[in-house]
Amino acid sequence: MNVGWDGHRRVHGCVLHLDIKNGKIWVQHNTTEMRVAYELTARGVPKEDIILGFQAPYVREYTGFGVA
């Protein structure tokens, strides 16, 4: 999370959001430079257990990761 102040402007935002649903890891949002899904696979998580939630459902089958 980015939380704090930028001068007089309040800053509050999510930079990385992962959920675990039904035993699968959903990458919901990622504005970091880290490629989280690939980091997870490098650590042994099967690609079919990673869902790119930020991709539209009809696109997920082409990502090489899980679909739901």
KETINU-450707 format. One record per residue: y, x, z of N, C-alpha, C, O in turn; residue number from 0. Coordinates in steps of 0.001 Angstrom, whole numbers, always signed. Atoms other than C-alpha are relative to their C-alpha. Example, Ala and Ser with C-alpha at 12.3 -4.5 7.8 and 13.67 -1.06 7.14 Angstrom:
+---------+---------+---------+---------+---------+---------+---------+---------+---------+---------+---------+---------+-----+
:     nyy :     nxx :     nzz :    cayy :    caxx :    cazz :     cyy :     cxx :     czz :     oyy :     oxx :     ozz :   k :
+---------+---------+---------+---------+---------+---------+---------+---------+---------+---------+---------+---------+-----+
:   -1190 :    +890 :      +0 :   -4500 :  +12300 :   +7800 :   +1200 :    +900 :      +0 :   +1181 :   +1936 :    +665 :   0 :
:   -1190 :    -820 :     -60 :   -1060 :  +13670 :   +7140 :   +1090 :    -770 :    +730 :   +2198 :    -261 :    +899 :   1 :
+---------+---------+---------+---------+---------+---------+---------+---------+---------+---------+---------+---------+-----+
This chain:
+---------+---------+---------+---------+---------+---------+---------+---------+---------+---------+---------+---------+-----+
:     nyy :     nxx :     nzz :    cayy :    caxx :    cazz :     cyy :     cxx :     czz :     oyy :     oxx :     ozz :   k :
+---------+---------+---------+---------+---------+---------+---------+---------+---------+---------+---------+---------+-----+
:   -1187 :    +841 :      +0 :      +0 :      +0 :      +0 :   +1238 :    +877 :      +0 :   +1282 :   +1923 :    +648 :   0 :
:   -1343 :    -551 :    -122 :   +3562 :    +990 :    -601 :    +772 :    -955 :    +895 :    +959 :   -2122 :    +551 :   1 :
:    -736 :    +837 :    -939 :   +5517 :    -310 :   +2379 :   +1160 :    +818 :    +544 :    +991 :   +1976 :    +927 :   2 :
:   -1151 :    -685 :    -563 :   +8997 :    +587 :   +3518 :   +1286 :    -452 :    -655 :   +1434 :   -1600 :   -1074 :   3 :
:   -1318 :    +308 :    +543 :  +12526 :    +766 :   +2247 :    +399 :   +1046 :   -1023 :    +100 :   +2229 :    -866 :   4 :
:    -602 :    -868 :   +1003 :  +14206 :   +2234 :    -832 :   +1491 :    -317 :     +30 :   +1973 :   -1196 :    -685 :   5 :
:   -1404 :    +343 :    -227 :  +17811 :   +2305 :    +263 :     +69 :   -1325 :    +736 :    -463 :   -1454 :   +1839 :   6 :
:    -113 :   +1327 :    -596 :  +18648 :   -1338 :    +987 :   -1053 :    -956 :    -537 :   -1058 :   -2137 :    -187 :   7 :
:   +1012 :    +848 :    +639 :  +15702 :   -2647 :   -1025 :   -1345 :    +144 :    +713 :   -1815 :   +1260 :    +936 :   8 :
:   +1315 :     +12 :    -642 :  +12434 :   -3621 :    +680 :   -1082 :    +283 :   -1043 :   -1079 :    -291 :   -2132 :   9 :
:   +1117 :    -341 :    +871 :   +9315 :   -2107 :    -882 :   -1285 :    -481 :    +662 :   -1574 :    -132 :   +1807 :  10 :
:   +1301 :    +460 :    -499 :   +5976 :   -3839 :    -438 :    -864 :    -275 :   -1214 :    -610 :   -1219 :   -1962 :  11 :
:    +846 :    +208 :   +1159 :   +3256 :   -3510 :   -3008 :   -1350 :    +663 :    +152 :   -1507 :   +1678 :    +832 :  12 :
:   +1371 :    -489 :     -29 :    -408 :   -2953 :   -3467 :    -206 :    +989 :   -1149 :     +60 :    +658 :   -2304 :  13 :
:    +270 :    -978 :   +1059 :   -1354 :    +220 :   -5367 :   -1478 :     +44 :    -361 :   -1837 :    +472 :   -1458 :  14 :
:   +1435 :     +11 :    +258 :   -5131 :    -189 :   -5064 :    -621 :   -1158 :    +764 :    -440 :   -1288 :   +1975 :  15 :
:    +632 :   +1163 :    -624 :   -7120 :   -3349 :   -4397 :   -1442 :     -62 :    -470 :   -1717 :    -264 :   -1653 :  16 :
:   +1435 :    +119 :    +259 :  -10926 :   -3352 :   -4172 :    -548 :   -1115 :    +879 :    -161 :   -1244 :   +2040 :  17 :
:    +715 :   +1017 :    -768 :  -13089 :   -6288 :   -3079 :   -1487 :    +272 :    -117 :   -1940 :    +857 :   -1101 :  18 :
:   +1455 :      +9 :     +99 :  -16785 :   -6440 :   -2307 :    -406 :   -1463 :     +31 :    -215 :   -2156 :   +1031 :  19 :
:    +438 :   +1392 :    +120 :  -18194 :   -9755 :   -3508 :   -1448 :      -9 :    -474 :   -1783 :    +603 :   -1488 :  20 :
:   +1414 :    +126 :    +364 :  -21891 :  -10575 :   -3617 :    -646 :   +1348 :    -298 :   -1447 :   +1471 :   -1225 :  21 :
:    +602 :   -1319 :    +146 :  -22784 :   -6898 :   -3268 :    +542 :    +837 :   -1137 :     +12 :   +1913 :   -1416 :  22 :
:    -607 :    -750 :   +1106 :  -20585 :   -5781 :   -6177 :   +1413 :    +405 :    +372 :   +2090 :    -294 :   +1126 :  23 :
:   -1355 :    -495 :    -263 :  -17375 :   -3759 :   -6067 :    +903 :    -466 :   -1135 :    +683 :    -130 :   -2298 :  24 :
:    -969 :    +509 :    +962 :  -14504 :   -5498 :   -7816 :   +1274 :    +833 :     +95 :   +1909 :    +886 :   +1148 :  25 :
:   -1269 :    -727 :     +78 :  -11593 :   -3293 :   -8892 :   +1019 :   -1031 :    -497 :   +1054 :   -1365 :   -1681 :  26 :
:    -944 :   +1074 :    +321 :   -8811 :   -5889 :   -8792 :   +1332 :    +530 :    -524 :   +1975 :     -94 :   -1368 :  27 :
:   -1321 :    -541 :    +374 :   -5760 :   -3664 :   -9178 :     -17 :   +1491 :    +286 :    -502 :   +1926 :   +1330 :  28 :
:     -62 :   -1445 :    -201 :   -5183 :     +56 :   -9625 :   +1205 :    +562 :    -740 :   +1216 :    +623 :   -1970 :  29 :
:   -1158 :    -643 :    +624 :   -1816 :   +1666 :  -10240 :     +70 :   +1475 :    +392 :   +1128 :   +2097 :    +310 :  30 :
:     +71 :   -1426 :    -303 :   -2951 :   +5117 :   -9121 :    -436 :    +749 :   -1255 :    -816 :    +134 :   -2251 :  31 :
:    +489 :    -812 :   +1117 :   -3820 :   +7971 :  -11444 :   -1514 :    +171 :     +54 :   -2129 :    +611 :    -917 :  32 :
:   +1436 :    -144 :    -175 :   -7363 :   +7942 :  -10092 :    -738 :   -1090 :    -782 :    -349 :   -2257 :    -744 :  33 :
:    +834 :    +958 :    +719 :   -9974 :   +6272 :  -12283 :   -1121 :    -420 :    +951 :   -2216 :    +144 :    +938 :  34 :
:    +845 :    +389 :   -1118 :  -11641 :   +4470 :   -9401 :   -1421 :    -343 :    -441 :   -2380 :     +92 :    +196 :  35 :
:   +1340 :    +396 :    +448 :  -14552 :   +2971 :  -11352 :    -842 :   +1227 :    -339 :   -2029 :   +1270 :     -17 :  36 :
:    +740 :   -1217 :    +345 :  -15535 :   +6400 :  -12675 :    -285 :    +849 :   +1236 :   -1320 :   +1512 :   +1308 :  37 :
:    +247 :    -699 :   -1263 :  -15168 :   +7931 :   -9215 :   -1198 :    -625 :    +723 :   -2029 :     +83 :   +1291 :  38 :
:   +1119 :    +680 :    -644 :  -17561 :   +5314 :   -7877 :   -1326 :    +337 :    -685 :   -2327 :    +583 :     -11 :  39 :
:   +1243 :    -333 :    +706 :  -20140 :   +5996 :  -10592 :    -395 :   +1453 :    +270 :   -1583 :   +1756 :    +379 :  40 :
:    +294 :   -1404 :    -305 :  -19859 :   +9744 :   -9910 :    -625 :    +144 :   +1383 :   -1318 :   +1123 :   +1660 :  41 :
:    +557 :     -22 :   -1353 :  -20792 :   +8933 :   -6313 :   -1271 :    -837 :    +119 :   -1762 :   -1087 :   +1219 :  42 :
:   +1295 :    +655 :     +17 :  -23881 :   +7013 :   -7357 :     -14 :   -1510 :     -80 :   -1089 :   -2109 :     -43 :  43 :
:     -22 :   +1456 :    +129 :  -22715 :   +3407 :   -7674 :    -355 :    -349 :   -1452 :    +287 :    +153 :   -2375 :  44 :
:    +358 :    +390 :   +1360 :  -24431 :   +1823 :  -10698 :   +1151 :    -741 :    -686 :   +1849 :   -1533 :     -52 :  45 :
:   -1099 :    +636 :    +740 :  -21986 :    +703 :  -13419 :     -62 :   -1523 :     +59 :    +973 :   -2190 :     +98 :  46 :
:    +119 :   +1464 :     -22 :  -23390 :   -2837 :  -13331 :    +428 :    -595 :   +1340 :    +598 :   -1810 :   +1449 :  47 :
:    -475 :    +471 :   -1300 :  -22308 :   -3058 :   -9664 :   +1501 :    +158 :    +169 :   +2032 :     -82 :   +1254 :  48 :
:   -1458 :    -146 :     -18 :  -18661 :   -2355 :  -10536 :    +575 :    -985 :   -1009 :    +224 :    -952 :   -2189 :  49 :
:    -630 :    +999 :    +858 :  -16587 :   -5202 :  -11943 :   +1478 :    +337 :    -117 :   +2165 :    +507 :    +891 :  50 :
:   -1427 :    -239 :    +219 :  -13200 :   -4530 :  -13497 :    +711 :   -1351 :      -3 :    +925 :   -1956 :   -1053 :  51 :
:    -590 :   +1317 :    -165 :  -11541 :   -7653 :  -12146 :   +1344 :    -163 :    -680 :   +1770 :   -1287 :    -948 :  52 :
:   -1299 :     +83 :    +676 :   -8222 :   -6794 :  -13785 :    -160 :    -249 :   -1497 :    +821 :    -520 :   -2191 :  53 :
:    +280 :    +319 :   +1407 :   -9893 :   -7270 :  -17188 :    -377 :   -1479 :    -103 :   -1035 :   -2021 :    +785 :  54 :
:    +360 :   +1401 :    +212 :  -10216 :  -10789 :  -18574 :   -1524 :    -133 :     -82 :   -2188 :    +762 :    -605 :  55 :
:   +1458 :    +156 :      +0 :  -13757 :  -12171 :  -18151 :    -643 :    +199 :   -1376 :   -1735 :    +762 :   -1461 :  56 :
:    +598 :    -132 :   +1334 :  -14351 :  -12284 :  -21927 :     +39 :   +1437 :    -520 :    -616 :   +1741 :   -1517 :  57 :
:     -91 :   -1407 :    +416 :  -13473 :   -8559 :  -22217 :    -992 :    +872 :    +769 :   -1381 :   +1936 :    +289 :  58 :
:    +814 :    -836 :    -898 :  -15685 :   -7289 :  -19374 :   -1297 :    +474 :    -624 :   -1751 :   +1574 :    -308 :  59 :
:   +1265 :    -419 :    +602 :  -18854 :   -7170 :  -21463 :    +158 :   +1232 :    -880 :    -835 :   +1886 :   -1201 :  60 :
:    -257 :   -1168 :    +860 :  -17238 :   -4446 :  -23591 :    +463 :   +1230 :    +778 :    +716 :   +2274 :    +176 :  61 :
:    -535 :   -1103 :    -804 :  -16123 :   -2215 :  -20683 :   -1048 :   +1039 :    +383 :    -700 :   +2165 :    +738 :  62 :
:   +1047 :    -901 :    -451 :  -19493 :    -639 :  -19916 :    -295 :    -155 :   +1482 :   -1166 :    +528 :   +2019 :  63 :
:    +215 :    +287 :   -1415 :  -19278 :   -1980 :  -16354 :    -559 :   -1418 :    +117 :    -828 :   -2067 :    -894 :  64 :
:    +561 :   +1321 :    -230 :  -20571 :   -5195 :  -14785 :    +907 :   -1096 :    -515 :   +2083 :    -876 :    -804 :  65 :
:    -774 :   +1130 :    +527 :  -19472 :   -8622 :  -15937 :    +290 :   -1045 :   +1060 :   +1286 :   -1760 :    +951 :  66 :
:    -260 :    +979 :   -1082 :  -19759 :  -10759 :  -12774 :    -995 :    +187 :   +1115 :    -946 :    -534 :   +2112 :  67 :
+---------+---------+---------+---------+---------+---------+---------+---------+---------+---------+---------+---------+-----+
